[in-house]
């Protein structure tokens, strides 16, 4: 009863063996994987993957950096080499709303972009307004902009908010939980104290599991993949002092309540 609520299966690192990667995921008990788009080409790729594989779901995203046309040459995802028209992609998402499970990843990133914070904020405000009308869960990217993202979300009507790989401090973790938001915990929790602390602080009813594959591998030097969710489950089991079966069941119920 495992779920990976955030992965990037269209990444070039999966181009040669995706079938085997998904086979391994099924073998360890993964029932659902959400593959996320970040820009115009990856959104279309994500949709195709969910049409091909029955247990792969789609989240269509508008990554803050790609919206500015500042995508990295080395990301391994299909590149967005120039700014794309936000409104046009929102229309595409609306047109495909019945084929997707959520919107994301979206948000703000002040780690990569140091200059266009006002533009990022305006883009995110438009996305929040759109998500309110579409009534879909939203997956948030907030690197080095955790406070700013939470402030905007707090003033919105959104209820189903997932803070993906949230790196905010304890005060911001508490604020996110108090607002009723969920947190998706990456498999790299076995290596990073921050995510262990986050799990200690947050109620089990607000926890989901992700990989962000192929990034954030729990194993140094090794490509991340959905089957590594088992490592997240082990660590959560240890921290929360529950059985593996209890943790899996709670997280699967959280998933159904949040997305379905």
N, C-alpha and C positions, 0 to 999 in steps of 0.2 A: 504493500500500500504506500509506495513512495512517489513523490512528485518533485520535479525540477521546474520551478516556476520562472526561471530566467536562464536561457542559454542562447547561443548564437550559432545555430547549426549550419548556416550558410557560409560560415567562415572557411577560408581556403584550406585550413588544417583538417577539415573533415571531407574535403573534396574527393579523396581516393578511397575512403573506407567508412562512409557514413552508415551504410547498411550494417556493418559489423559493430559500429559504435552503438547503434540503436538495438541491435541484438543483445549486446552486453547489458544495456539498460533494462531491457525486458527481463533478462535472466536474473537480475538482482531484485526484481519486483517493482520497477518503476511503471506506474500506470499512466502518467501524463507528463509530457514535457512541453513547456511553453517556449517557443523560439521567437526571439524578438528582432524586429527590424529597427533600423536607426535612421534611414534616409529613403529616398525614392527607390533605388534599385534593390536594397535589402528588404524593403517592405514587400515587394513583389516576389522576391525569392522565398521569403517566409511563408507567404500564402501558398506558393507552389508546394512547399514541403508539407504543409498541413493537409493539402489535397492528396498528396502521395502516401503519407503515413497516418494511419487512423489515430494513433495516440499522441501525435504531435499537434499542438494547438498554436495559434498565432496571436502575437501582440504586435500591432503596428506602431512604430516609433518615430519620433522627431527629435533626434539627438541634438542637444544644444549646440555642439560644435559643428556638426554637419549642417545645421540650419544657417550657420554663418559662412559655410563654404570653407571651413578650416580643417577638414578631415585629414587625419594623418596618412602619409604615404605607406606606412608600415602596419596598418591596423589588421590587414588580412581580410577585411570585408570589402565588398564592392564600394568603390570610393564615390563620394559626393564632391566633385572637383570645383563646384561653384555653389553659391547660395541658392537654395531652391525656394520656390514660392510657398510659404506656409499655408496660405488659404487653399491653394490647389491640392496640396497633399491632404489637408483636412477633408476636402471634398471626396478624395479617393477613399479615405478611411470611412467616411459616412456611407459611401456607396457599397462598401464591403463589410458594413457593421455586423451583418448576420453570419459572416465567416470568421469573425475574430472573437477572442475571449477577453481582450483588454486593449488599452492604449498604453504604449510605452516601448522603449523607455523614453521618457521625457523629463525635462527639468532644467537645471542649470549646472554649469561646471566652471568654477573659478580657478581650478588648478591648471587647466590647459589654456584657457583664454583669460588674459589679464586686462584686456582693453575694452571689451564690449559688454560690460555687465548690464548696462541699461537696456541694450538691445535684447540680451538674453532674457531679462526680466519681462520685457514687453511681449516677447514670443511666448514665454511660459504662461503669462496672463491670458493670452488668446487661446492657448491650448486648454487651460483650466476651464475657461468659459465653454469651449467646445465640448469638453468631457462632461460637464454638468448637463448639457443638452442631450448628449448621446447616451448618457446613463450607463457607461461601461466602467469597470475598475480601471485604475490608472497606476502604472509602475514608474516610480520616481528615481531618477539619477540626480544626485545632489553633491557631487564631490567638491569639497571646500566651499560649498554654498548651502550647507545643511540648514543653518538658521534662516537664510533668505527664502529657501524653498518652503520650510515649515510656516513661516510668516504668511506667505502667499496662500498656501493651502488652508491655513487656519481661517482665513477670511472668505474661503469658498464654501460652496454647498456640498462639496465632495465628501463622501463617507468611506467608500472603498478605495483606500489609498495604501499602496504597498511601497515601503521604503526599501529599495533594493540596495544591498550591500552598504548599509548606512554607517557612515564613519563619524557621525557627530559625537560630541562629548556626552557625559552622563546626564547633564541637565537637558540636552536636546533629545536624548533617548527617552527620558521621562516625559518630555513635552509631547513627543510623537505618540507615546502610549496613551497619555491622557486624552489626546485628540481622537483616540480610537483607531489609530492606524496600525497596520501590520508590518512586520519586519521579515525579510527573506534572508536567511543565514547561509553564506557560502561555505563550500567544503573546506576552504582554507582556514576555517575556524580551528582546525587541529594545530595550526601554526601561529595563529594570531590571537593574542590575549584580548584584544578589543572585542572581538565577536564572542568570546567566551564570557566576558563581562556583560555584554548586551543580553545574552541568553540568561545569565543569572538575574538580571534586572527585570526582564519582560515576562509577563504572564504567558503561559503555554498557549493560551487561546489566541495570541497575537503572533505566533511564530510559524513561518513557512520555510521551505528549504529550496536553495538554488545552487547552481554551479558557476554561472557566468562563463561557461565553457565557450572557447578553449582557454580562457584566462583563469587566474586565481586557483591554480591546481594545488591540492593538498600535498602533492608529491613534487619536491623541487626538481626542476628540469624536465618535467613530464607534462604533456598536453592534458588539460582538464577535459572531462567528459561526464555526461549525466550519471553514469553508473557509480561515480565517486560520491554521490549523495549518501551512500552508506556510511562514509566517514563523518558526515554532519550528524547523522542519526546517532552514531556511537557517542560522539562528544556531547550532544544534547542530553542523551540518556544518563551520561555520567554526571553532568552538571545539575540536572533536575532531579536526580535520584529516582528515576522511573525505570520501568522495563522498556526494552526495545519495542515490544508490541504496543505498549501504552503510548510511547512517543509517536510511532508510526500512525496509529489510529487517530490521535489528536490532530496531528498535522494534516492528515488526509481529510478529516472533517473540517479543519480550518480552510483548506483548499476549496472544498465544495461550497462552504458557506460564503467564501470571498468571491470566487470566480463564477460559480454555476447558478 
